[in-house]
Amino acid sequence: MSEDKLSCEEVIEQLFTYLDGELDHVHSAAIDRHLERCRDCFSRAEFEKRLRERIRASARAKAPDSLHRRIKGLLDQY
């Protein structure tokens, strides 16, 4: 992989690793440069970032007490 000329396929293959912050600085910077030039990959990366944010935000919401009671009741049956 040439750090200066990543293909869209290479970027998409590494997108989740990139978004997780698990790439080294060189590869992360190469993807940053690609995303600056490529509207399609930029849009895909932004979609994935926003989706992760929404999932993270919804995971922080506390389940209602009625759901806790219902689950406990079901578990008590076993």
NORMOWO-V670210 format. One record per pair of residues at least 24 apart in sequence whose ideal C-beta (glycine too) atoms are under 10 Angstrom apart, sorted by the first residue. I is the first residue (numbers start at 1). J is the second residue. D is the distance in Angstrom with one decimal. If there is no record, write none. Layout:
# NORMOWO-V670210
I J D
I J D
This chain:
# NORMOWO-V670210
1 27 8.0
1 30 8.0
2 30 8.3
3 27 6.9
3 29 7.5
3 30 4.0
3 31 9.2
3 33 8.4
3 34 9.7
4 30 6.9
4 33 7.4
4 34 9.3
5 30 8.7
5 33 9.5
5 34 8.5
6 30 5.5
6 31 6.6
6 33 8.0
6 34 4.7
6 35 9.6
6 37 9.8
6 38 9.0
6 41 8.9
7 34 8.5
7 38 9.6
7 41 9.7
8 34 7.8
8 38 6.3
8 40 6.6
8 41 5.4
8 44 8.9
9 41 9.8
10 34 8.3
10 41 9.8
11 35 7.3
11 38 7.4
11 40 9.6
11 41 4.9
11 42 9.6
11 44 8.4
11 45 8.0
12 40 9.4
12 41 6.9
12 44 6.7
12 45 9.1
12 48 9.9
15 41 8.0
15 44 6.9
15 45 6.2
15 48 6.3
15 49 9.8
16 48 7.4
16 52 9.4
18 45 7.7
18 48 9.5
19 45 7.2
19 48 6.0
19 49 6.3
19 52 6.8
20 52 9.3
